[in-house]
Amino acid sequence: MTISPELAAKIVDPKAYADGTVYEAYRWLRANDPLGRIEAAGYDPFRAVTRHADIMEISRQNELFHNGPQAVLNTQVGIRKSLEFTGGKPLVLSLVQMDPPMHGKYRALTSAWFQPGNLKKLEWRIRELAKAAVDRMFDSGGRCDFVNEIALHYPLLVIMEILGLPETDEPLMLKLTQEMFGATDPELNERGNSSLAIKDESQQLDMTSLMEMMSYFNALTEKRRANPTDDLASVIANARIDGEPLDPMSTMGYYIITATAGHDTTSSSTGGALWALAENPAEFAMLKANPGLIPSMIDEAIRWTTPVKHFMRRAERECEVAGQKLHKDEWLMLCYASGNRDEAVFDDPNNFIIDRKPNRHIAFGYGGHLCLGQWLAKMEMRILFEELIPRLQSVELDGEPAMSQAVFVNGPKRLPIRFTMT
């Protein structure tokens, strides 16, 4: 079946992720061509994998479907210019770009650190940060932009805490993480010339944000190697693979994926949760009456928002998925946000239901690349809403909210609300 140029364009258009029209394209693809071949101007052809079951099947076969060398959708020009800049290597070498057996070795370096039992020791400090965030909201006088005043800052401060970074560096870290993941949104990245934003030959690749982040973490590595502490930065700086220290690119990739992914995804889900509660007063009333539903509400907010919209995979050999033949080197876009609205898995998938059970969402991925930080993200959100919900008496929208324009990581960028608190 031929995918229309209009529908194919939706899948690669950052604006379609901001205005939500991409969900219409997903719905059509799930029903008519769930592994549809997308041919969009400026991009290499790829398959859009839109059904929950197919995303899971591909995700569990890490030997057959590889992440490298391009784990995120990019334009042909963007790919070429970034490879020219690095001499043929990935811009950032993190767990996201790694395949077996290297991926398993690098993942093992911090997997124990991110387990619930280890994270529990941080709960008291995270609760302090959550209380401070709720107090700031109260002090705003009943009106605020929840994203820019609360949701962006609280998860970033948590990530900085676990990395052992000084709170005074928050403005710099916020700027850098927003520019990296908001690359295609003109409001979030004024330069707009990261590889993901480049559409034609006239644009010059601007790696300023990446270079600033690398410089920052290079200095941190030197400090933690000279004087290790008990934070995650010390684990990364002093890690060894097969008895050898991590090379500079891998060390940097670990820092960057922790700082950026751990911040933007959690802030997006946090903003998405309050946006949905403001638009669904019955669900908010249910949560107020039964705060024990907070963990369930958080899972639903993560499904509802699905901040990481996709990752790419490449078939290592000819194979078959859902009765369709795939050729060697075919590029596949795992559309997590589509899988999380799949009617075959979720009843009433387009509604926000805080007590949804079961909730088999795949917002954290699946298989070998299941997000290492999922327990931290859910703990952060749980603690924040445990502090907020008892004090929040009412909440409603106070203007027009907005989502970011991004095909990769996308979430609320503006959420004006009016509320009452005790």
C-alpha positions as CSV (number, residue, x, y, z in Angstrom):
1,M,0.0,0.0,0.0
2,T,1.3,3.5,-0.9
3,I,1.3,6.0,1.9
4,S,0.1,9.3,0.7
5,P,2.6,12.2,0.6
6,E,0.4,14.2,3.0
7,L,0.3,11.4,5.6
8,A,4.0,10.7,5.2
9,A,4.8,14.4,5.7
10,K,2.9,14.3,9.1
11,I,5.2,11.6,10.5
12,V,8.3,13.8,10.0
13,D,6.7,17.2,10.7
14,P,7.6,18.6,14.2
15,K,4.4,20.8,14.0
16,A,2.2,17.7,13.8
17,Y,3.6,16.6,17.1
18,A,2.8,20.0,18.6
19,D,-0.8,20.3,17.4
20,G,-1.6,16.6,17.8
21,T,-2.5,15.9,14.2
22,V,0.2,13.2,14.1
23,Y,-2.2,11.0,16.1
24,E,-4.6,11.0,13.2
25,A,-1.8,9.7,11.0
26,Y,-0.9,7.0,13.5
27,R,-4.5,5.9,13.7
28,W,-4.8,5.5,10.0
29,L,-1.5,3.6,9.8
30,R,-2.5,1.2,12.6
31,A,-5.7,0.4,10.8
32,N,-4.4,0.2,7.3
33,D,-0.7,-0.2,7.1
34,P,1.0,-0.7,10.5
35,L,4.4,-1.1,9.0
36,G,3.9,1.5,6.4
37,R,6.8,2.7,4.2
38,I,7.3,6.4,4.6
39,E,8.9,8.3,1.8
40,A,9.2,12.0,2.8
41,A,11.2,14.7,1.1
42,G,14.7,15.0,2.6
43,Y,14.6,11.7,4.5
44,D,15.8,8.2,3.7
45,P,12.8,5.9,3.4
46,F,11.7,4.1,6.6
47,R,8.9,2.0,8.0
48,A,6.6,3.5,10.6
49,V,5.9,0.8,13.2
50,T,2.7,1.9,14.8
51,R,1.1,-1.1,16.6
52,H,1.9,-1.9,20.2
53,A,2.5,-5.6,19.5
54,D,4.9,-4.9,16.5
55,I,6.9,-2.4,18.5
56,M,7.3,-4.9,21.3
57,E,8.3,-7.7,18.9
58,I,11.0,-5.6,17.3
59,S,12.2,-4.2,20.6
60,R,12.8,-7.6,22.2
61,Q,15.1,-8.7,19.3
62,N,18.2,-6.6,19.9
63,E,20.5,-8.9,17.9
64,L,18.2,-8.6,14.8
65,F,17.2,-4.9,15.0
66,H,20.1,-2.5,15.8
67,N,20.0,1.1,17.1
68,G,23.2,2.2,15.3
69,P,24.3,4.1,13.5
70,Q,21.2,6.4,13.6
71,A,19.0,5.9,16.6
72,V,16.9,9.0,16.0
73,L,15.1,10.1,12.8
74,N,17.2,12.8,11.0
75,T,17.3,14.4,7.6
76,Q,19.7,13.2,4.9
77,V,21.5,16.6,5.1
78,G,21.6,16.4,8.9
79,I,23.0,12.9,9.0
80,R,25.7,13.8,6.4
81,K,26.7,17.0,8.1
82,S,26.9,15.4,11.6
83,L,29.1,12.6,10.2
84,E,31.4,15.1,8.5
85,F,31.7,17.0,11.8
86,T,32.6,13.8,13.8
87,G,34.6,12.0,11.1
88,G,32.0,9.3,10.7
89,K,31.2,8.7,14.4
90,P,27.9,9.3,16.3
91,L,27.6,12.9,17.7
92,V,27.0,11.4,21.1
93,L,27.9,7.8,21.9
94,S,25.4,6.8,24.6
95,L,23.4,3.7,25.5
96,V,20.8,4.8,22.9
97,Q,23.3,4.3,20.1
98,M,24.8,1.0,21.4
99,D,24.1,-2.5,20.2
100,P,25.1,-5.9,21.7
101,P,27.5,-6.8,23.1
102,M,28.7,-3.3,24.0
103,H,25.3,-2.1,25.1
104,G,25.0,-4.8,27.8
105,K,28.4,-4.0,29.2
106,Y,27.8,-0.2,29.4
107,R,24.3,-0.6,30.8
108,A,25.6,-2.8,33.6
109,L,27.8,0.0,34.9
110,T,24.8,1.9,36.4
111,S,21.9,-0.6,36.3
112,A,22.2,-1.4,40.1
113,W,22.4,2.4,40.9
114,F,19.0,3.0,39.2
115,Q,17.2,0.1,41.0
116,P,14.4,1.0,43.4
117,G,16.3,-0.3,46.4
118,N,19.2,2.0,45.8
119,L,17.1,5.0,44.8
120,K,15.2,4.8,48.1
121,K,18.1,6.4,49.9
122,L,17.6,9.5,47.8
123,E,13.8,9.8,48.6
124,W,14.3,12.2,51.6
125,R,16.3,14.7,49.4
126,I,13.9,14.4,46.5
127,R,11.0,15.1,48.9
128,E,12.7,18.2,50.0
129,L,13.0,19.4,46.4
130,A,9.4,18.5,45.8
131,K,8.2,20.5,48.9
132,A,10.2,23.5,47.7
133,A,8.6,23.2,44.3
134,V,5.1,23.1,45.7
135,D,5.9,26.0,48.0
136,R,7.0,28.0,44.9
137,M,3.8,27.2,43.3
138,F,1.8,28.4,46.3
139,D,3.9,31.6,46.4
140,S,2.9,32.4,42.8
141,G,-0.5,33.6,44.0
142,G,-2.9,31.2,42.3
143,R,-1.6,31.6,38.7
144,C,1.5,30.3,37.0
145,D,3.0,28.6,34.0
146,F,3.3,25.2,35.5
147,V,5.8,24.0,32.9
148,N,8.2,26.9,33.0
149,E,7.9,27.6,36.8
150,I,7.7,24.1,38.2
151,A,7.9,21.1,35.8
152,L,11.1,22.1,34.1
153,H,13.0,22.9,37.3
154,Y,12.1,20.1,39.8
155,P,13.3,17.1,37.7
156,L,16.4,19.0,36.6
157,L,17.3,19.7,40.3
158,V,16.8,16.0,41.0
159,I,19.1,15.0,38.2
160,M,21.7,17.5,39.3
161,E,21.4,16.1,42.8
162,I,22.2,12.5,41.8
163,L,25.1,13.7,39.5
164,G,26.4,15.8,42.4
165,L,26.2,19.1,40.5
166,P,25.9,22.5,42.3
167,E,22.5,24.1,42.3
168,T,24.0,27.3,41.0
169,D,24.6,25.5,37.7
170,E,20.9,25.0,37.1
171,P,20.4,27.9,34.6
172,L,23.2,26.6,32.4
173,M,22.0,23.0,32.5
174,L,18.4,24.1,31.8
175,K,19.6,26.1,28.8
176,L,21.7,23.2,27.4
177,T,19.1,20.5,27.8
178,Q,16.4,22.6,26.3
179,E,18.5,23.4,23.3
180,M,19.5,19.8,22.7
181,F,16.0,18.3,22.9
182,G,14.1,21.4,21.6
183,A,16.3,21.6,18.6
184,T,13.4,21.9,16.1
185,D,11.3,24.3,18.2
186,P,12.2,27.9,17.4
187,E,11.0,29.0,20.9
188,L,13.3,26.5,22.7
189,N,16.4,26.8,20.5
190,E,17.0,30.2,19.0
191,R,19.9,29.0,16.9
192,G,17.9,26.1,15.5
193,N,20.9,24.5,13.7
194,S,21.4,21.2,15.5
195,S,21.6,18.3,13.1
196,L,17.9,17.4,13.8
197,A,16.9,20.9,12.6
198,I,18.9,21.1,9.4
199,K,16.8,20.8,6.2
200,D,19.0,22.1,3.4
201,E,22.6,22.6,2.4
202,S,22.6,26.3,3.2
203,Q,22.3,25.7,6.9
204,Q,25.4,25.3,9.0
205,L,25.6,22.7,11.7
206,D,25.7,24.4,15.1
207,M,27.1,22.2,17.8
208,T,27.6,25.0,20.4
209,S,25.2,23.4,23.0
210,L,26.8,20.0,22.6
211,M,30.3,21.4,22.9
212,E,29.4,23.4,26.0
213,M,27.9,20.3,27.6
214,M,31.0,18.2,26.7
215,S,33.3,20.9,28.2
216,Y,31.2,21.0,31.4
217,F,31.3,17.2,31.8
218,N,35.0,16.9,30.9
219,A,35.8,19.2,33.8
220,L,33.5,17.1,36.0
221,T,35.2,13.9,35.0
222,E,38.6,15.2,36.0
223,K,37.2,16.3,39.4
224,R,35.6,13.0,40.1
225,R,38.6,10.9,39.1
226,A,40.8,13.0,41.4
227,N,38.3,13.1,44.2
228,P,35.5,10.4,43.9
229,T,32.3,11.0,45.9
230,D,29.2,8.9,46.3
231,D,27.2,10.4,43.4
232,L,26.4,9.0,40.0
233,A,29.0,11.3,38.3
234,S,31.8,9.4,40.3
235,V,30.4,6.1,39.1
236,I,30.5,7.2,35.5
237,A,33.9,9.0,35.7
238,N,35.6,5.9,37.3
239,A,33.8,3.2,35.4
240,R,35.7,0.4,33.6
241,I,34.8,-1.9,30.7
242,D,36.9,-5.1,30.5
243,G,39.3,-3.5,32.9
244,E,39.8,-0.4,30.9
245,P,38.5,3.1,31.7
246,L,35.7,4.4,29.5
247,D,36.9,6.4,26.4
248,P,36.1,10.1,26.4
249,M,33.2,9.7,23.9
250,S,31.5,7.0,26.0
251,T,32.0,8.8,29.2
252,M,30.5,12.0,27.7
253,G,27.6,10.0,26.3
254,Y,26.7,8.6,29.7
255,Y,26.6,12.0,31.3
256,I,24.6,13.6,28.5
257,I,22.0,10.9,28.3
258,T,21.6,11.1,32.1
259,A,21.4,14.9,32.2
260,T,19.1,15.4,29.2
261,A,16.9,12.3,29.0
262,G,16.5,12.3,32.8
263,H,15.3,15.9,32.7
264,D,13.2,16.5,29.6
265,T,11.2,13.3,29.7
266,T,10.2,13.6,33.3
267,S,9.4,17.3,33.1
268,S,7.2,16.5,30.0
269,S,5.3,13.8,31.9
270,T,4.9,16.0,34.9
271,G,3.5,18.8,32.8
272,G,1.3,16.4,30.9
273,A,-0.1,15.1,34.2
274,L,-1.2,18.5,35.4
275,W,-2.5,19.5,32.0
276,A,-4.7,16.4,31.9
277,L,-5.9,16.9,35.5
278,A,-6.8,20.5,34.7
279,E,-8.8,19.4,31.7
280,N,-10.5,16.5,33.5
281,P,-12.1,17.8,36.7
282,A,-13.7,14.4,37.5
283,E,-10.3,12.7,37.4
284,F,-8.9,15.4,39.6
285,A,-11.7,15.0,42.1
286,M,-11.2,11.2,42.1
287,L,-7.5,11.7,42.8
288,K,-8.2,14.2,45.6
289,A,-10.6,11.7,47.2
290,N,-8.1,8.8,46.8
291,P,-4.4,9.9,46.8
292,G,-3.6,6.2,46.7
293,L,-4.3,6.5,43.0
294,I,-1.2,8.7,42.5
295,P,1.1,5.9,41.2
296,S,-1.6,4.8,38.7
297,M,-2.2,8.4,37.6
298,I,1.5,8.8,37.0
299,D,1.6,5.7,34.7
300,E,-1.4,7.1,32.8
301,A,0.3,10.5,32.5
302,I,3.4,8.9,31.1
303,R,1.3,6.9,28.6
304,W,-0.8,10.0,27.8
305,T,2.3,12.2,27.2
306,T,4.8,9.6,25.8
307,P,7.6,12.2,25.8
308,V,10.0,10.0,23.7
309,K,8.0,9.7,20.5
310,H,10.3,7.3,18.7
311,F,13.6,5.5,18.3
312,M,14.9,4.1,15.1
313,R,16.0,0.5,14.4
314,R,17.8,-1.1,11.4
315,A,17.2,-4.7,10.3
316,E,20.4,-6.6,10.3
317,R,19.1,-9.2,7.9
318,E,16.0,-10.1,5.9
319,C,13.2,-11.0,8.3
320,E,9.4,-10.9,8.8
321,V,7.3,-8.9,11.2
322,A,3.5,-9.1,11.4
323,G,3.4,-11.0,8.1
324,Q,5.5,-8.4,6.3
325,K,8.9,-9.0,4.8
326,L,11.6,-6.6,5.9
327,H,14.9,-6.3,3.9
328,K,18.4,-6.1,5.3
329,D,19.2,-2.5,6.4
330,E,15.6,-1.3,6.3
331,W,15.1,1.6,8.7
332,L,12.3,1.3,11.2
333,M,10.7,4.1,13.3
334,L,9.2,2.7,16.5
335,C,6.3,5.0,17.1
336,Y,5.8,4.7,20.9
337,A,3.1,7.4,21.1
338,S,1.1,5.4,18.5
339,G,1.6,2.1,20.4
340,N,0.4,3.9,23.5
341,R,-2.9,4.8,21.8
342,D,-3.4,1.3,20.2
343,E,-7.1,0.4,20.4
344,A,-6.1,-3.3,20.5
345,V,-4.4,-2.8,23.8
346,F,-6.0,0.2,25.6
347,D,-9.7,0.7,26.1
348,D,-10.7,4.2,25.3
349,P,-7.1,5.1,24.5
350,N,-7.6,8.8,23.8
351,N,-9.0,9.5,27.2
352,F,-7.0,10.2,30.4
353,I,-8.1,7.6,33.0
354,I,-6.2,7.8,36.2
355,D,-7.2,4.3,37.5
356,R,-6.5,2.6,34.1
357,K,-5.7,-1.1,34.7
358,P,-4.0,-2.8,33.1
359,N,-1.7,0.0,31.7
360,R,0.9,-1.8,29.5
361,H,2.3,1.4,28.1
362,I,5.7,1.4,26.3
363,A,6.7,5.0,27.0
364,F,9.9,3.7,28.5
365,G,10.6,1.3,25.6
366,Y,10.8,-2.4,25.9
367,G,13.4,-5.2,25.8
368,G,17.1,-4.6,26.2
369,H,16.8,-0.9,25.8
370,L,14.1,-0.5,28.5
371,C,14.8,2.9,30.1
372,L,17.3,2.6,32.9
373,G,15.8,5.7,34.7
374,Q,12.2,4.6,34.7
375,W,12.1,4.0,38.5
376,L,13.7,7.3,39.2
377,A,11.2,9.1,36.9
378,K,8.2,7.5,38.5
379,M,9.6,8.1,42.0
380,E,10.2,11.8,41.3
381,M,6.7,12.2,39.9
382,R,5.1,10.2,42.8
383,I,6.8,12.3,45.4
384,L,5.9,15.6,43.8
385,F,2.2,14.7,43.5
386,E,2.2,13.3,47.0
387,E,3.2,16.8,48.1
388,L,1.0,18.7,45.7
389,I,-2.4,16.9,45.6
390,P,-3.2,17.3,49.3
391,R,-2.7,21.1,49.0
392,L,-4.2,21.7,45.6
393,Q,-7.9,22.4,46.0
394,S,-8.7,23.3,42.4
395,V,-6.9,23.7,39.0
396,E,-8.0,24.9,35.6
397,L,-6.4,26.2,32.4
398,D,-5.7,29.9,32.4
399,G,-4.9,30.4,28.7
400,E,-3.7,28.3,25.8
401,P,-1.2,25.5,26.6
402,A,1.3,24.5,24.0
403,M,3.3,21.4,23.1
404,S,6.9,21.6,21.7
405,Q,7.6,21.2,18.0
406,A,9.7,18.0,18.0
407,V,9.6,14.6,16.4
408,F,11.9,13.0,18.9
409,V,11.2,14.2,22.5
410,N,8.1,16.3,22.7
411,G,5.9,17.5,25.6
412,P,4.3,20.6,27.1
413,K,6.3,23.8,26.7
414,R,3.7,26.1,28.1
415,L,0.9,25.4,30.7
416,P,-0.8,28.5,32.1
417,I,-3.0,27.5,35.0
418,R,-5.3,29.1,37.7
419,F,-5.5,27.2,41.0
420,T,-6.3,27.4,44.7
421,M,-4.0,25.9,47.3
422,T,-3.7,25.5,51.0
